[in-house]
């Protein structure tokens, strides 16, 4: 396995132009044998909601964000979701592509351990 890459995805519905890029880059890196983990945090957590992932497009007439998420997953990327304190995840219909919720402590550990950290 190649380098370990952590991609923090903090962009969400308020900045749709930024939402496809992290998943596209994750796909490219995973295809180049990097171990890629995408970590949805901040507004990026909204991208794990079915109604957002299936309707939000980076450009008019483009593919929805879920298309890019699926490509990244197909290439082998892992998708984690920040588990915000006091916010129950069961209130949302999450996309099946989410591997698991993770804590801020787990994120901090990954930042220290991974070879590269990218932020979108």
Secondary structure, DSSP 8 states (H G I E B T S, - for coil): ---EEEEEE---GGGGGGTTHHHHHHHHHHHTT-EEEEEE-GGGGGGGBHHHHTT-BSSTTS-BHHHHHHHHHHHT-EEEEE--TT--GGGS-B-TT--EEE-HHHHHHHHHHSSEEEE-
